[in-house]
Amino acid sequence: MASSGNGNNNKKRGGGLSSLAPREISVQKFSEARAAELESLHSIVSERLNKDFRSKRNQRRRTNAYTNQPSKKRNIKRQRSESLLSIGQPSSSQETKIPRRVKRRLELKGNPESGFSTTGDGTKRLRTHVWHAKRFSMTKLWGFHLPLGLHGGGRGSRDILKKSRQGVLVHDASYHIAVQLEGPEGSLLSILNMLLEPSPLSHSKEVFDSILTGLSYGNAMLYHVEPPVSQVIAPVIYMWRPSQLPKRNVEEKVGDCVGNDGPVSNGDHADSRKLWLWIHASSFSEGYASLKLACQKQMDETGVLVDCLSLEGQLAKLEIFGTKASQLLQKTIHPVPSSSENSPSILRKCSMGQAEVKNVVEPYKEESISSCAILPRFVIDPRLIPNNPCDDSTMSLEMTKTKSTESLEMTTSTEAETFKCLWDANCELYPPEEENILCWEKHQSRMKSFCIDDPADEFPKISSRPRSSRSCPLLLLKHKQLGDTATGWSLILPLSWVKVFWNTFVSKGAQAIGQREKRWVSCDAGLPFFPSDFPDCKAYSSLKMSEAADLEEKAQRRPLAVRPSRIPIPPPWSSIHVTRCVKESSDQKLTNGETSGVEIFSNVGKLFDGIVARTPHSLPTFLQTFTNRVETIQEDETKARAGILQNSDNKLCLVRVLLHAFKEGSFEEGAVVCAPSLADVSLLKSGCSEGEEERVTIPQSSVSCYFQEQPSGTWELNVPEDTHTKQSHRWPIGFVTTGFVRGSKKPTAEALCDAVLLGRLREEQWKGKDVKRRKKEIYVLVRNLRSCAYRLALATIVLEQQDASGDDVHCF
């Protein structure tokens, strides 16, 4: 009996509650039915309050905020302005003027298919501008409003580096702009060999075929003409549209594929190919002009037309790096489900359902994917993926379907057509579904799960957008693995999808970083940062000039008593000529009347005159062009790593080095790297072991006059004349471009030093030592520009750490 009674009660609770529960409640009928209960409740409350229902004075805070008349007026004015914008432009008879604030809000809230929103002066905003402006210090750089870094005095590097080692960082790199070259394969290879260093043909056959078929991308330096002797522009990333490797004869050499021999009607090169080159915004105009000139030159020589098109405002680039970057991709990137069983294997792998993805062991695992690989994906809108991976009820095929049938068409196409939607960026790239529609659908699904229907609920208002999509094509680019650093990823996707993936990455634990934080991470990884570590580019000069103007303006606002001493920005690279001339003259006295003194200051007007050797092939080319004698920097007696310059005709040849402090010292940006003597090295090594400090110094009076500013605005090295100053003077061989980062486990500074002087220092320090006792590191002296103490450091040449085919063109 008890069990039957409980069963009847369960039936009443289960079946009768949902049917008898009213959808709407009448307040009047409810009060009439519960009048006795309400009266008793009122009497109890009145007795407790002594019939004083007025609110206490300490509880009146913001109780009347809803009656604030100014806020009401602003709200009414805002609603009126938005209604005018929704209807259209107001007529001339109406005197109501739409505020700029309302226009700007609606402009930033929108998500057009292409193009950046701009300010009044033409400066472009990123799609994540509003998100960054609320949390970061913004700055105008290279025609964009870019996030400089978190608010504060530029600290916080410890937390950022810790996050990179234990978490994941995300950066909006949409200021990198792609240039598309389209034409025959041979003509495109000719242009690349003309402008890039290292050229595609300098790689091994396996790497060349992988890049040519679109399975991986390449890094190179973009030049004007005939690299590396000509002026360098910027580091670029180039990638080919995926294609099968053409069938070539066995006797045909790789050089015959350049396209400079026979007509283009050859069957191997008849098909038109597409190529993307990603250029930094600071050098985009210069690089784009160089590419167009090369295409025109190719057409004049061979008669073959190569189209050069800018994809600015159509594609975006997001960068994520850290130890948990692969886990973040695993949570966010979910391929579109495919019902086709006849699709290719690669497409089926990209179109696995969520249940199948769970059974795969980390599809983005670093060990299973080679460096510089390109992974095409056609993924679901990440907003449709449930937060709880175990809950599959909210993600169904109905949620992934769009009003149109482009998703179904894409999932049943071939692998080449999967790329087509993104490589044909100027044809069909649909923006994502609007947020209010997805929220309305989620609300409807939740109401249905509770068996509640709302007949008064209407479909939300949408914009006049023609079509939208709930699936996005993208390309995943794996960064090159260098040392023990964590591998990063780059996402290339349509510009209209940046907000969707950005909000998803941040909500899943990624920490956003700006330009300052990105430079910290690059220095900790031992990679150069563009354009701060590229003095041979015009973007470096313009950046340093703007920084010098800002620092000078800040210094002028301070009192004269506490105003810091002026330092050269950018560093006077021409002063290295003085050191070279002194060393070449076998330490003879330098006088103003000699011919060598005229040669020293012949290139003072230029900020940088020379090259930076970033590949093993660039040094021999430079030496054959400008020198007569060649020596080598050797790690041992049997293997030469790089060539150096003996007589350079006033041309510098610098190499990038990593500086590690010997026992103590912290190196700042702009610090001067000097050549020590053997006595200095032994003195500082013994002083560090005995606990003594500042054994090698210069007089305090010589700190401010080590470099002298000329009336033209340039800086020159002040050659000492008195005996006491000569004894403490050390000759510069390079400068620090990126200083130590606080919080790094192994503090490292990046510098550029002259290859000639480094070779002589190594030869001097190796004299009288056995081969086994010789170190590849070179002892140098480093002095901050506002300090009088020299610190001993170990310089490691980056090119020596690479393999035989390695280069130093990878940057952040």
N, C-alpha and C positions, 0 to 999 in steps of 0.2 A: 504493500500500500504506500509505503514511504517513497519507494522508487517511482511508482506511477505518479504520485503527487509531484515529485521533483521534475518528472518528465513533462507534466502539464505546465508547470511553472516555466521550464526552459522553453517550451513551445511559445508560451505567451511572451516571454522576454525576447525570443529570437524572431519570431514571425510577426507578432502583433505590434512590436514597438515601432518598426520602420513604417508600417502602414497607418498606424493611428497618430503618429507624431505630426502635428500641424506644421505646415511650411511657414505660415505667418501667424502672429499673435496680435489680437486686438487689445490695446491697452485699456480701453474703457470696460470691455467685458471682463478682462482679467481683474481689474480693480473692484468691480462690482462683486465678483465671485469670491474675492479674498478681502472683503471690506473689514470683517472682524479681525483678521490677522494683522492688517495694516494699522488699524486703530490701536491695537495692543502694542505693536512695535513702536508706534509714534509716542504713546504714553511712556514707554520705558525710556526712549531717547530723551524726551522732554524732562523727565525726572533727573536723569544724569546730568543734563546741561542746565538745570534750573530754569528751564523755559527760555534760555538765551541761545538762539540759533545763529548768532553772529559769529563769524570765524575769528579766531584769536589773532592778535596783532603779529605774533611771531610766525603765523602760518599763512600770512597774506602774500607771500612772495610769489610774484608772477601769476597770481590768481586772476588778475584783470588784464592779462596781456592780450587777450583776444579783442579787447575794446580799444587797442592802440590805434588811434586814427591815422598817424602817418604810415604805418605798415599797411593799413587797409587801403589807403590811397595808392601806395606803390603797387599793391597786388592788383587793384582794379586797373591801374594804368598798364601793368604788364599784361594782363589778360586782354585788354583792348588792343595793345600792340601786336600780340600774338595772333589775335583774330584777324587783324588787318593783313598780317603776313600770310595767313592761311587762305584768306580770300583772294588776295592779289595786291598789286600796288595801289595805294590810295590815289584817288583822283586829285586834281589840282585844286579843287574847291575845298577839300578837307584841309584843315590847318593842323591836324594831328601829325606830328613828326615821330617816326619810329626811332627809339633810342638806339645808340650804337651798341649798348650793352645787350639789348635784346637781339639785335642782328648778329652780334658775335656769338651769343649763346646758341642760337639756332644754327649758325654756320658750323660751330664746333660739334654740335650734337649730331649733325648729319653725317652720312657715310656714303659719299658719291663713289661711283665705280672707279674713277681715276682722278689724279690730280691732287695737289696739296692746297690747303687753304693758306692764304697769304695775309699779311698785315698791310697797313697803309703804305709802308716803304718798300713793299715787295718781298719781305722776308717770309720764307715758307715755314709752315708749322707741320710737325709730324702728326700722324694720326693719334699718337699717344700723348699729344701736347698737354691736354687738360690733366691727364693723370700725372704727368711729370711736374707740371707747374704747381700742383698742390703739395708736392713733396720734395722737390729739388730746387736748387739754385739754377736758374736758366741764364743762358748767354747767347749772344748772336755770333755764330761762326759759320763761315762758308755759305752764307745765304740761307741759313736755317736757324730757328730757335731750338737750341740743343740743351739737354740737361748737363750742366757742368759737374754737379755732384750734390751730395746731401748737404743740408744746411749746416753751417758751422765754419770753423777755421781751417778746413781742409784736413782734419784728422779722421779717425775712424778706420784706418787701414788695417788694424789688427782684426776687427770684426769681419771686414770684407775678405781678407785672406783666409780667415778661419772658415768662413762660409764657402769659399772656393775649394777648401780641402775637405770639408765635411758636408757640404750641401750643393746648391746649384745657384748660379747667377744667370740673369737674363739681361740683354741689352738690345735696344731698338737701333739697329744699324740701317734704317731706311734711307739715310743720307748717302749711302752708297748707291750709285746710279749705274744701270746696265746700258751698254751700247751693243746693238745687234748688227752683225755683219752677215750678209746673205749673198751667196754667189757660189761659183764652182769651188770644189774642195782645193784644187791646186792653186787657185788665186788666193784663197784665204790663207793657205799655208805660206805663200810668198809674202803676204802682208805681215803675218806673224813673225816670220824669220827676219823681216826688215825692221821690226819695231821692238821685239821682245828679247830679253836676255834673262835667263837662258832660253834659247829658241826651242821650239818643240822637237826639232830634229837632233838636239843635243842629248836627249834622253835615250835610254835603252829602248830596244824594240818592244819589249813588253809594256813599258810605261807609255811609249808613244802610241801603241795600238789601243791601250786602255783609254787614253785621253781622246784619241781620234774617234772612237766608237761611242763616246759619251758615258762610259762607265766610271770615269774619274775626271777630276778637274786639275788644272795646272796653275802654279804660281810663278810669276815672272815680274820683271821690272819693265815698264813701258818707257821707251825712248822716242826721241823725235826721228832720227834717221841714223843708220849704221851704228847700232849699239856695240860696245859700251862707251865709245869715244864721245858721242854726242851728248847733249843735255838730257838728263833723266827727268821723267815726269812724275811717276808714282808707281807703287806696287799694284798689280792687278791680279785678278782671278779670271781665267778664261776657261770656258766649258763649251763643248760641242753638243749640238742636238743629237740625241741617240740615233745610231744607224749601224747597220751591219758593216763589217770590214770588207771593202771591195776586194775582189779576187784579182791578184796581180801575179805576173809571171815570176818564177823563181829567180830568173836571171836579172829581173828588174831591181835596181838599187833603190834604197830608200830615198836618196836624193832626187831621183827622177819623179817623185811624187809631189815635188814642190810646185810644179806647174809652169816652169820657165823654159821648158824644152819644146814640146809640140803643141798643136792646137788643142783647144778645149773639147773638141768633138771626140776625144778619146773616151772610150766606154767606161774606163775606170774613174774618170773625173767629170762625166757629163752631168751627173745629178747635182742639183743645187743643195747646198748645205747651209745651216745656220750656226752662228757662233755668238756667244755672249762674252763680253768683257766688263767686269765690275770694277768701277773706278771710284775712288774717294771723292767726296764733293769738293774738297779744296783744290783738286787738280782736274775736275771733270771738264771744264771748258778747254783747258790746254790739251788734255788727252783726246777729247772729242775732235778738236781741230786737227790734231796729228793723225788720227785715224782717217778722217775725211780726206786729208791731203795724201795719205798713202793709198787710199782707194782711187783717187784721181790719178795718181802716178801709175798705179797698176793698169788703169784703163788706157792711159796714154801709151804705155809700152806694149801691152798685149791686145788692146781693144776689147777686153772683157769687162763687163759692168759688174761692180760689186756695190751693193746697197749698204749704206751706213745710216742706221736709224737709232735715235735716242729713245730709250724706254722709260724716261723720267716720268714719275707719277703713275706708273702702271704696275710695277713690281716692287715688293718690299723685301727686307732682309732682317730676320731676327737671329740673334746669336745667344746660345746658351752654353755654359761651360761650368764644369765642376765634377766632383766625383759621383754625384747623383743625377747627372744629366740624362743618362740612359734610362734611369727609373722614371724621370719626368716625362720623357717621350713615351715610355710604356703606358703611362697613365693617360696621356693626352691624345696620342696618335692612334686612332682606331680606323682601319680600312673599311670602306663601304662594303656591306655584304653583297655577295654575288650569287645569283641562282643558276648561272650558266656553268655547265660542267665541261663544256668544250673549250673554255678559255685556256690560254697558255699557262704554264706552270708558274711563271713569275707573276702573272696577273692574279692567279688564284692565291698566291701567297700574299699579294697586296690586298686581296678582297676577302680575307678570312673573317668569319663572324667572331663575335666576342667569346663564344665558348671555345672556338678553335684557338684563339689567341692565348687563352689561359694555358693551353697545353704546350705552347711553344716556349722554350727556355730562352727568355729575354731576346727578342728579335733584334734589339738594338745593342746587344752586348759588344763591347769594344774589341774583344778578341776575335769575334766571328766576322768582323767587317774590316777591310783593309783601309789604310789611311788615304785621305783625299777621295773617298768613294762618293758616288752620287746615287742616292736611293729615291726613285720616284714613288710617290704615294698619292692615292686618291682617297681622302679620309672623310669621316663623318664630322659634322659640326660639333666641336667639343662641348658646346652648351647642351647637347642632347645626351651626353654621356653622364650616367648617374654618378653622384659622389661616392656612393657605396658600391664597390665593384661586385659585391655579391647580389645586388639587387638588379635584376635584369628586366623587371616589369615595366620600368619607365622608358627603356630604350627598345623600340620595336622597329620593324620595317616601315610601319606607317609614319613614324616620326622622321625617318630618314628620306621619305619620298617628298619630292617637291611638287608644286602644282604642274610644272612641266615635266617632261620625261627625259631631261638631260642626264640625270643620275643613272637611269636604266641603260641609256645609250652608252654612257661611259664605262659602266661595269661590264658590258658585253663586247667591248671593242678589244682590239689587239693592244700589245704593249706600246707600239709606236703611237697609236691614237691616244693612249693615256697621257703621253707627253704633249700631244697636240694642243690640248686645252690650255696648257701653260706656256708653251713655246709660241703659240699664236696669240700673244697677249693683246694685240690690237684688234682681235676679232670678237671673241666671246669669252668674257670673264665676268660671271654674274656675281653680284655682291651677296653677302649672307642675308638670311631672313631677319626681319626686324625683331627687336627684343620683345616688343609688346605682343606680337603674335605668338612667340614661343611661350611667353608667360601666360597668355590666355589659354593656350592649348594645355599647358601643365595644370592650370586651374581646373579646366574641364575634366582632365583625366582624374584628378584628385576627387572632384565632386562625384564623378561616376563610380569611383572606388568606394565612396561612402553611400552609394545609392541615393544621391540627392541630385535633382535636376532643377535648373534655374531657367525658367522660360523667359524671364526678362533680360537675361544676359545676352548682349549683342556682340557681334564680331568687332574687334578693335579697329580703330581708324588706322589706315596705312597711307604711306606716301604715294606719289604718282610714279613710283618705280615700275618699269615694265615687267621685269622678271627678277627673281631671286633664286638662290640655291641653298640647299642644306648639306652640301658636300663640297669639298675644296680640294683642288689639285695643288700639290706642293712638291718641292724637291728638298731632300735632306742631304746636306754636305757635311761629311765628317772631316774635322780638322786633322791636320797632320800630327802624329804622335812624336813629340820631341822630349826625350829624356823621361823623367819620372812624372812629368806634369799630366794632369787629368785631361782627357780628350774632350774637346768641345764639338758642338754641332751648329750648323747654320741652316735656317729655314728660308727658302725662297718661295714666296707665295704672293697671290694678288694683293694689291695695296688695300683693297676694301676689307680684307680679312685680318688685318693686323690687330685691330681692337679685340676681336674674338679670341685669338690665340694669346694675346698679351694678358688679358684678364684671366684666362684659364691658367696660364703659367704662374702668374702671381698668386692666384687663389690656391694653387697646389703646392706652395712653399718656395717658389723661386724668388730670389731677392733681386730687385732691379738696381742697376748701376748706371752711372753717367760716364762722362769722358774722364774725369779724374780717377774714379775707381777702376775703370778699364785699364788705365795706364799703370796703376798699381799691380793689377793682376798680370799684365804683360811683362813688367819688370821682374816680378817674382818668378815667372816662368822662363826668364832669360830671352824673351822675344822683343824685337824692336817695335816701337809704337809710332805709327804715322800720324802727323809729319814731324813729331818732336825728335825722332832719331834718324832723320833723313836730311842732313844739311845740304846735300847736293840737289835738292828739289826746290822749286820756287815757292811751294806751299810752306816750307820751313821758314824761309825769309819773311814772308808776309805774316806768319803767325808770330814770330819772334819780334817783329817790329810793332805789332799791336800789343804784345805783352810788355814791351819796353815802354810804350806810351802810357799804358795803364799804370805801371809801377811808378813812372815819373810823375804822373798826375796825383797818385796817392802820396808820394813823398813830398810834393809841394804843399800839400795840405797840412803837413806836420810842422811843428816848430823847428827852427833851425838847430836848436841845441840837441834835439833827439832825432834829427833827420839822418837816416842811414847813408853811408858813403855810397857813391855811385859805382856800379860794376858794369862791365860791357855785356850787353844783350843785343844780338847774339854774340857768342864768343868770337874773338878775333882769330879766325882760322889762318889768316895770312901771316900771323906771328910764327907759325911753324916753319915758314921759309927762312926765318932768321936762324933758327936752330940748325936747320939743314946746311945753310951756308957756313955756319961756324964749324960744324963737324967736318964738312968737306975741306975746309981750309986748315985742318989739323990743328985746331985750337989756336990759330994765329990771332993777333989782336985785330979787332974790327975798327976801322977808322972811317970817317965820313968821306974822305977824299978818294978811297979806293973804288975800283969798278964793282967789286962785289957788293958794296953798300948800295949802289944804284939798283942792282938786280934784286936785292932783298925787298925793296919797297916798290917794285914795279907793278905788283898786283894788289896794292893796298885798296884800290877803289872797289874791288870785288869782295863780296862777303865770303864766297867760297870759290876757289879756283882749283879744280881737280876732280877726282872721282873717288867713290867709295867702292872698294872691291868686295862684291857679295857673292861671286862665283869663282871657282878656280879658273874658268876660261877667260874672265875679264882681265885678270892681271897680265897674262902673256900678250893679249891684244894691246893693252895700254903700253906695255914695255916696248913692243915693236914699233909703236907709233911715236913715242916721245923720248925714248932712252937709247943709249948706246951700250951700256953695260948692264948685266943682269946678275943679281945674286939671289940666294934663296934663303927663306926662313925654314930651318930644319928642326924637326922634333928629335931626330936622331941622325946618325951619319949615313943612313942608307935610304931614307925616304924623305923627299921634299914635299912640303905641304902647300906652299904658296910662293909666288915670286915677289921680289921687292925691287925697288927702284934705286939706282945708284946716282945717275945724273938725270934730272927730270925736267930741265928747262923751265923751272918755276911752276911745275905742275905737281899738285899733291896727289898722293895715292894712299888713302886711309883704309884701315881695316877695323872692323868692330871687335872690341874686346870686352870681356867681363872682368870687373875689378872686385876682388875680395880683400878686405882689410886684414893686414897681418897683425893679429892680436887686438888691435884697437883702431878707433877712428870711424867717423861717419861722413860719407861723401855726399855733397849736395850737387844739384844740377848746376852746370856751368863751372864746376871746379876744374882747375888746370892740372894736367898730368905732365910731370916733369921727368927728365932723365937723371937718375942718380949715379953717383960714382960708387966704386966698390967700397970706399971708406964709409959712405953714407949707409950702404946696405949692412955692412958689418956693425956699424955704430948703432943703428936702429934695432937690429936683431938682438944685440947684446943689451941695449937699453930696455927693450920690452921684457927680456928675461929677468933683468934686475929690478924692474918696477919703476924705472925712471921714464920721464916723459919730456917731450919737446926738446929733443937733443939736436934736431936739425930745424932751424927756424930762419926767418928773415927779419930784419928790423921792423918795428911797428910802423915806422915812417915810410917804409917801402911797400907796405900793403896797398895803400891807396894810389901809389904811383907805379906799380908794377906794369900796368897798362895805362897809357895816356890817351885821352880823347883829343882828337884833332879838330880844328875849326870846321872841317867838312862833316863832322859827326861820326867818323870812323874811329876805331881804336887801334893803337899800335903798341908793340912791345917796347918798353923803355930799356934800352941797353945800358947797363951800369957803366960808370966811368971811374969812380973811386975804388980803392983797393978793398975797403971793408965791405962794400956792397957787392963787389965781384965775388968775394969768397962765399957769401951766403946766397948768391943768385943761382937758380937752377933753370935750365933751358926747357921751354915747353915742347912737348911732342904730341899733345892731343888735349881734348876736353871731354868732360863728363856730360853726356846728354840726358841721362836719367839717373837721379840719385837713389840713395838707399830708401827702402820702404819700411816703415815701422811695422813691427810685428812679423816680419819674414823670418823663417827658421834659419835661413842662410842668407844674410843681407848681401845683395849683389847690386853693383852699379854698372851701368852701360856707358861705354866711352868709345870714341873714335880716335885712333892714334895713327901716326904716320908709319907706314910699313918699313921704310928705310931705317928710321931711327930705332924701331923695335928690333929689326934684324941686327943692327950694330950692338944694341944692348944685350941681346941674347949671345952674340958672339963674344962680347966682353965678359959676360958672366959665366960663360962655359970654358973660358981659358983655364988651363991647368986642372981640369976636373975629368974624372973618368966618365966613360959613356954611361955607366949605370947610375952615376950620381947626378947626371944632368936632368934638370926638370924642364918640362915644357912651359911652365909658367915663367913669366918675366917679372923681375922686381922693378917697380916704378914708384915714384913719389907723387902723392896727390895732396893738393892744398886747396881748401875752400877759399874763394876770392876775398872774403872778409876776415880770414884767419892768417896768422903768421907762422903756423906750425905745419911742417910737412909730415905726412903719415905714409908709412910704408904699406904697399899693396902688391898683390899678385895679379898680374894681367894674363888672362887666358884668351888667346885668339880663337874666335868662333869658327873660322874656316878650318882650323885644325881639328876641331871636334867632329866635323862632318866626315862622311865617307868620301870615297873618290869621286862619286857623282853628286855629292851633296852641295847645297847652296845655302845662302843666308838671305833669301828673299821673302820668307814667311814673316808676317807681321800681324799685329792685332789691328 
